[in-house]
Amino acid sequence: MPFEYLILIGGCFVAAFASGMAGFAFNLVAAGILLHWLPPQQAAPVMVMGSLLVQLGTLGAIWPAVRWQVLRPYIIGGLLGTPIGVLVLARVDPGAITGGIGLLLVAYSAWALVGIARGRAAGALQAGPPADAGVGFASGILGGIGGFSGALPAMWGDLKGLRKDEARAIFQPFIVVMQAAAAIGLLAGGFFGRESARMLLVALPALVLGAWLGVLAYRRIPAQGFRLVLLGLLLVSGLSLMV
């Protein structure tokens, strides 16, 4: 088996575990591993479809808590932003994309870790549907670039002081819709091919096993400790992409 496939399997397993545990971050974790060996244009289809499969497989746990009226502005904004992200992926230098993703990883993880250290108070930010749609729009652009649509809604929910179940009931269905839209955009842009399909088949067992173990961890182990581990992993991955 080629070395790149071994990296693909390991990266997808770790990313699926993180996503099953936290409800998002598949693409962020996968990017920190895969983009060292694969160009963004080749990795994006695998990360988008991998994330979509993992999210669909774990969506049932939070489905009763979904409030579609609250979710609607995010989805509308995200669908408008996705085509812009696909266009960026097609025209921007791969090195710039990789560095930008690394910066996103570092900014998010550092912001979250500082918030934990300071004991940030919940509910500090009051914002309505227009602001939610703006977050969705920016997330849609990131989703079109490579499926990175989960970080901003997660950060936004934290800023608004949403409870864990409330936040996950927003960003996980949002990620499903955005990954589906990104997959359509990548297909229309010619990014899917035989090699992408082959890579997905190779990674499928790792996706299933990682997501299953992540959900078990989410249910049985205190979330705060795992959140610290996840944020540390994202920080290291982001720094490595920026070097």
C-alpha positions in Angstrom: 0.0 0.0 0.0 1.4 3.4 -0.9 2.7 5.6 2.0 0.1 8.3 1.2 -2.7 5.8 1.7 -1.4 4.9 5.2 -1.3 8.6 6.0 -4.9 8.9 4.6 -6.2 6.0 6.8 -4.5 7.3 10.0 -5.6 10.9 9.4 -9.2 9.9 8.7 -9.3 7.7 11.8 -8.1 10.5 14.1 -10.4 13.1 12.4 -13.4 10.8 12.6 -12.7 10.1 16.3 -12.5 13.9 17.0 -15.7 14.5 15.1 -17.6 11.7 16.8 -16.5 13.1 20.1 -16.9 16.8 19.6 -19.6 17.0 16.8 -17.3 18.9 14.4 -13.6 19.4 13.6 -13.2 16.5 11.2 -11.8 18.7 8.4 -9.7 20.7 10.8 -8.0 17.7 12.2 -7.7 15.9 8.8 -6.2 19.0 7.2 -3.5 19.1 9.9 -2.4 15.6 8.8 -3.3 15.2 5.2 -2.2 18.5 3.8 1.4 17.7 4.5 1.3 15.0 1.8 -1.6 15.9 -0.4 -2.4 19.1 -2.2 -5.6 20.9 -1.1 -7.3 20.2 -4.5 -6.8 16.5 -4.0 -7.5 16.3 -0.2 -10.6 18.5 -0.3 -13.0 15.9 -1.9 -11.9 13.2 0.6 -12.2 15.6 3.6 -15.6 16.9 2.5 -17.1 13.4 1.8 -15.5 11.9 4.9 -16.9 14.7 7.1 -20.3 14.3 5.5 -20.4 10.5 6.2 -19.3 10.9 9.8 -21.8 13.7 10.5 -24.7 11.8 9.0 -23.7 8.7 11.0 -23.8 10.6 14.3 -26.6 13.1 13.6 -29.3 10.9 15.2 -28.1 11.6 18.7 -28.9 15.3 18.5 -31.8 15.2 16.0 -34.6 15.8 18.6 -32.9 19.0 19.8 -32.6 20.6 16.4 -34.5 23.9 16.1 -34.9 24.7 12.4 -36.0 28.3 12.9 -32.8 29.1 14.6 -30.8 27.0 12.1 -32.3 28.6 9.0 -30.2 31.9 8.9 -27.0 29.9 9.1 -28.0 27.6 6.3 -29.1 30.4 4.0 -25.8 32.3 4.5 -23.8 29.2 4.1 -25.4 28.2 0.8 -24.6 31.7 -0.5 -20.9 31.4 0.6 -20.2 27.9 -0.6 -19.7 28.7 -4.4 -17.2 31.5 -3.5 -15.2 28.9 -1.5 -15.1 26.5 -4.5 -14.0 29.3 -6.7 -11.2 30.2 -4.3 -10.1 26.5 -4.2 -9.8 26.5 -8.0 -7.9 29.7 -8.4 -5.7 30.3 -5.3 -2.2 29.0 -4.9 -2.2 25.7 -2.8 0.5 27.0 -0.5 -1.7 30.0 0.4 -4.7 27.8 1.1 -2.6 25.5 3.3 -1.1 28.4 5.3 -4.6 30.0 5.7 -6.0 26.8 7.0 -3.1 26.5 9.5 -3.8 30.1 10.6 -7.5 29.2 11.2 -6.5 26.2 13.2 -4.1 28.2 15.4 -6.6 31.1 15.8 -9.5 28.9 16.8 -7.6 26.6 19.2 -5.7 29.5 20.9 -9.0 31.5 21.2 -10.7 28.5 22.8 -7.9 27.6 25.2 -7.6 31.2 26.4 -11.4 31.2 27.0 -11.0 28.1 29.1 -8.1 29.5 31.1 -10.1 32.7 31.8 -13.4 31.0 32.5 -15.2 33.0 30.0 -18.8 33.9 31.1 -21.6 32.5 29.0 -24.1 34.6 27.2 -21.7 37.6 26.8 -22.7 38.2 23.2 -26.2 39.1 22.1 -26.7 38.7 18.3 -29.7 38.0 16.1 -30.4 36.2 12.8 -28.5 38.7 10.5 -25.3 38.0 12.5 -26.0 34.3 12.4 -26.4 34.5 8.6 -23.1 36.3 8.4 -21.4 33.6 10.3 -23.0 31.1 8.0 -21.8 32.9 4.9 -18.2 33.0 6.1 -18.5 29.3 7.1 -19.9 28.5 3.6 -16.8 30.0 2.0 -14.6 27.9 4.2 -16.8 24.9 3.4 -16.3 25.4 -0.3 -12.5 25.6 0.1 -12.3 22.2 1.8 -15.3 21.5 4.1 -14.0 23.8 6.9 -17.5 24.9 7.8 -17.7 23.8 11.5 -15.2 26.0 13.3 -16.9 29.4 13.0 -20.4 28.2 14.2 -18.7 26.4 17.1 -16.8 29.5 18.1 -20.0 31.6 17.6 -22.0 29.3 19.8 -19.3 29.6 22.5 -19.4 33.4 22.2 -23.2 33.4 22.6 -22.9 31.2 25.6 -25.0 28.3 24.2 -25.2 25.1 26.2 -23.3 22.1 24.7 -26.5 20.5 23.5 -27.9 23.7 22.0 -24.6 24.5 20.2 -24.3 21.0 18.7 -27.9 21.0 17.6 -27.0 24.0 15.4 -23.5 23.4 14.1 -23.8 19.6 13.4 -26.9 19.9 11.0 -25.3 23.0 9.5 -22.2 21.0 8.8 -24.2 18.3 7.1 -25.9 20.8 4.8 -22.7 22.6 4.0 -20.7 19.5 3.3 -23.4 18.3 0.9 -23.3 21.7 -0.8 -19.5 21.7 -0.9 -19.6 18.2 -2.4 -21.9 19.3 -5.2 -19.7 22.3 -5.8 -16.5 20.3 -5.9 -18.2 17.8 -8.3 -19.3 20.6 -10.6 -15.8 22.1 -10.4 -14.2 18.8 -11.6 -12.4 18.0 -8.3 -13.9 14.5 -8.0 -12.3 11.7 -10.0 -11.3 8.1 -9.9 -8.5 8.8 -7.4 -10.9 10.6 -5.0 -13.3 7.6 -5.1 -10.4 5.2 -4.5 -9.2 7.2 -1.6 -12.6 7.3 0.0 -13.0 3.6 -0.3 -9.6 3.1 1.3 -10.5 5.4 4.2 -14.1 4.2 4.8 -13.3 1.5 7.5 -11.2 4.1 9.4 -14.0 6.6 9.2 -16.6 4.2 10.6 -14.3 2.9 13.4 -13.1 6.4 14.4 -16.6 7.9 14.5 -17.9 4.9 16.5 -15.1 5.2 19.1 -15.5 9.0 19.2 -19.2 8.7 20.0 -18.4 6.2 22.8 -15.8 8.6 24.2 -18.3 11.5 24.0 -20.8 9.5 26.1 -18.5 8.0 28.7 -15.6 10.4 29.3 -15.9 14.0 30.7 -16.1 16.4 27.7 -13.9 19.1 29.1 -10.8 16.9 29.3 -11.3 15.7 25.8 -11.9 19.2 24.6 -8.5 20.3 25.9 -6.8 17.3 24.1 -8.6 18.2 20.9 -7.7 21.9 21.1 -4.1 21.0 21.7 -4.1 18.7 18.7 -5.6 21.5 16.5 -3.0 24.0 17.8 -0.1 21.7 17.0 -1.6 20.8 13.5 -2.1 24.5 12.7 1.4 25.5 13.7 2.9 22.6 11.6 1.0 23.8 8.5 2.3 27.4 9.0 6.0 26.4 9.2 
